[in-house]
Amino acid sequence: MDTMNSPMNTTEPAAASASGCESPIETDVQKQLRLFVTVLTVRLLHKCNTVQSRTKEQWAAHTKTLVSQTMEGLTVTGNFSADGKDIKKVCKAVQKDLQKRYGSKGLLQTVILQENAAVDADIAQCLQTHTRAFIAEQGKKRSWSWKDVCVYTLGVVVFRCIIN
């Protein structure tokens, strides 16, 4: 088997095919951040009951748009790791904030399903705000544990499997 041409040995950035808008080279921390934002966005759309109302293609395209907009301007200095509890916590805060802005869960669902550029920009801004707050909070109180290393490694492996 030719291992030099396997997907794991490519010099092309792993996340480049995820949205097509990334910089030429993403570091592992940037990839981990993109994975966090992607899972956070998918969870938000699911919690707002917008996934069931669309085709797979519509849902994937909308997710890609929101992730790309959210990633613009997001940076991490130092280490970054998140687990399922972190994503759940941040998602809950984002959902609560958006429900407050739009009035209710039902109205939020309606505006998300419209895929309006202004609404998408507002959602991306809200995702950015809460992601930045999580990054700042994490930088103050977390260091890498063996569990973090294992979760990070698993996340990278799963992410690479999904995009390849």
C-alpha positions in Angstrom: 0.0 0.0 0.0 1.3 3.4 -0.9 1.2 5.4 2.3 2.7 8.5 0.9 -0.5 9.3 -1.0 -2.9 8.4 1.8 -5.2 11.2 3.1 -3.3 11.3 6.4 0.0 12.2 4.7 -1.2 15.0 2.5 0.3 18.5 2.9 -3.0 20.0 2.0 -4.8 21.4 5.0 -7.3 19.0 6.4 -10.1 21.6 6.8 -9.8 23.2 3.4 -12.5 21.1 1.9 -14.8 21.7 4.9 -15.9 25.2 3.8 -13.5 26.2 1.0 -12.9 29.6 2.7 -10.0 28.8 5.0 -6.5 30.1 5.0 -4.0 28.0 3.2 -2.6 26.4 6.3 -4.5 25.7 9.6 -2.7 24.8 12.7 -4.0 22.0 14.9 -5.5 24.6 17.3 -7.3 26.3 14.5 -8.6 22.9 13.3 -9.8 22.2 16.8 -11.5 25.6 17.0 -13.2 25.0 13.6 -14.4 21.6 14.8 -15.8 23.2 18.0 -17.6 25.9 15.9 -19.0 23.3 13.5 -20.3 21.0 16.3 -21.7 24.0 18.1 -23.5 25.2 15.0 -24.9 21.8 14.2 -26.2 21.5 17.8 -27.7 25.0 17.7 -29.6 24.2 14.5 -30.8 20.9 15.9 -31.9 22.5 19.2 -33.8 25.1 17.3 -35.6 22.4 15.4 -34.5 23.5 12.0 -32.7 20.4 10.8 -35.9 18.3 10.2 -37.5 20.9 8.0 -34.8 20.8 5.3 -33.1 18.6 2.8 -29.6 17.3 3.7 -28.1 19.6 1.1 -29.9 22.7 2.4 -28.9 21.9 5.9 -25.3 21.3 5.0 -25.0 24.5 3.0 -26.5 26.6 5.7 -24.3 25.0 8.3 -21.2 25.7 6.1 -22.3 29.3 5.7 -22.7 29.9 9.4 -19.4 28.1 10.3 -17.5 30.2 7.8 -19.0 33.5 9.0 -18.4 32.5 12.6 -14.8 31.6 12.0 -14.0 35.0 10.5 -11.9 36.8 13.0 -11.9 34.0 15.6 -8.4 33.2 16.9 -7.0 31.2 19.7 -3.6 31.8 21.3 -2.3 28.9 23.2 -4.1 25.6 23.7 -7.7 24.9 23.0 -9.8 22.0 24.0 -13.4 21.4 24.5 -15.6 18.5 25.3 -19.3 17.7 24.9 -20.2 19.5 28.1 -18.5 22.7 26.9 -20.3 22.6 23.6 -23.6 22.0 25.4 -23.0 24.9 27.8 -22.0 27.3 25.0 -24.9 26.2 22.8 -27.4 26.8 25.6 -26.0 30.3 26.1 -26.2 31.0 22.4 -29.7 29.7 22.1 -30.9 31.7 25.1 -29.3 34.9 23.7 -30.9 34.4 20.3 -34.3 33.5 21.8 -34.1 36.8 23.7 -33.2 38.7 20.5 -36.0 37.1 18.4 -38.7 36.8 21.1 -39.2 33.0 21.4 -38.0 29.6 20.3 -40.7 29.4 17.7 -39.8 32.8 16.2 -36.1 31.9 16.3 -36.9 28.7 14.4 -38.8 30.7 11.8 -36.1 33.3 11.2 -33.4 30.6 10.9 -35.4 28.7 8.4 -35.7 31.8 6.2 -31.9 31.8 5.7 -31.8 35.6 5.5 -28.3 37.0 5.2 -28.9 39.6 8.0 -30.2 36.8 10.4 -27.3 34.5 9.5 -24.8 37.4 10.2 -26.6 37.9 13.6 -26.4 34.2 14.4 -22.7 34.1 13.4 -22.0 37.1 15.6 -23.7 35.5 18.5 -21.8 32.3 18.0 -18.6 34.3 17.8 -19.3 36.3 21.0 -20.1 33.1 23.0 -17.1 31.2 21.5 -14.8 34.1 22.4 -16.1 34.1 26.0 -15.6 30.4 26.2 -12.0 30.8 24.9 -11.3 33.5 27.4 -12.8 31.5 30.3 -10.9 28.4 29.2 -7.6 30.3 29.0 -8.0 31.3 32.6 -8.8 28.0 34.2 -7.7 25.1 32.1 -4.5 23.3 31.4 -4.1 20.2 29.3 -4.8 16.9 31.1 -4.5 13.5 29.7 -8.2 13.4 29.1 -7.9 16.7 27.1 -5.2 15.2 25.0 -7.3 12.1 24.3 -10.4 14.1 23.5 -8.4 16.4 21.2 -6.8 13.4 19.4 -10.1 11.7 18.9 -11.6 15.0 17.7 -8.9 15.4 15.1 -9.2 11.8 13.9 -13.0 12.1 13.6 -12.7 15.5 11.9 -10.2 14.1 9.3 -12.4 11.1 8.7 -15.5 13.2 8.1 -13.8 15.5 5.6 -11.9 12.8 3.7 
